[in-house]
């Protein structure tokens, strides 16, 4: 799970990873032998994982299917809003308040 923290720069997430003792020992040794901090080794591993998946033949097809599902869900939500407020949708001040409420922020 990723958690935003107050100790990192904007746009940076903290990721907690649980490793068993044996894997941690191996990972630490490999990072050390490569002259990397554990953080840099994790960043390299994540970048490699993303790139490996990006270049996989079926990955783009699966991503397109997810995008299509997102678009279907967005269209259904737009339809629900239009049904509530008509073709114009809610007034801009109502939209901003709803966004803050959805994020758990106060609207005052």
Phi, psi and omega in degrees: 000140178259144181227128172288141179235162177282351185266355183248166178290156175303140180084007179243133180249150174260132183240122176264128182237130176263123178239143174289163186304316183295314180295321178298316179299317179294315181298316179299317180295314179299316179298315180299314180297333178267003178070030182246149168286163176299321179299313180295324178294320177295315179301317179295318180295318180294316179299318179295319179298315180296314181295319179300317179290320181300324182269000176290140186302318185271354185297314181298323178295315179295320179296321179296322178295320178294318178299318179297320178295319177300317179296319178298316179295319179296318179296320178296320179292319176300318178298320179295318179294317179296324178294325179285318190244359183088184185298332183285336184080180181289157177294152182306321180293327177290323179296315181296318179296320180294323179295315179297318179297320180296328180273358179083018180262158177282152183256009182271000000 
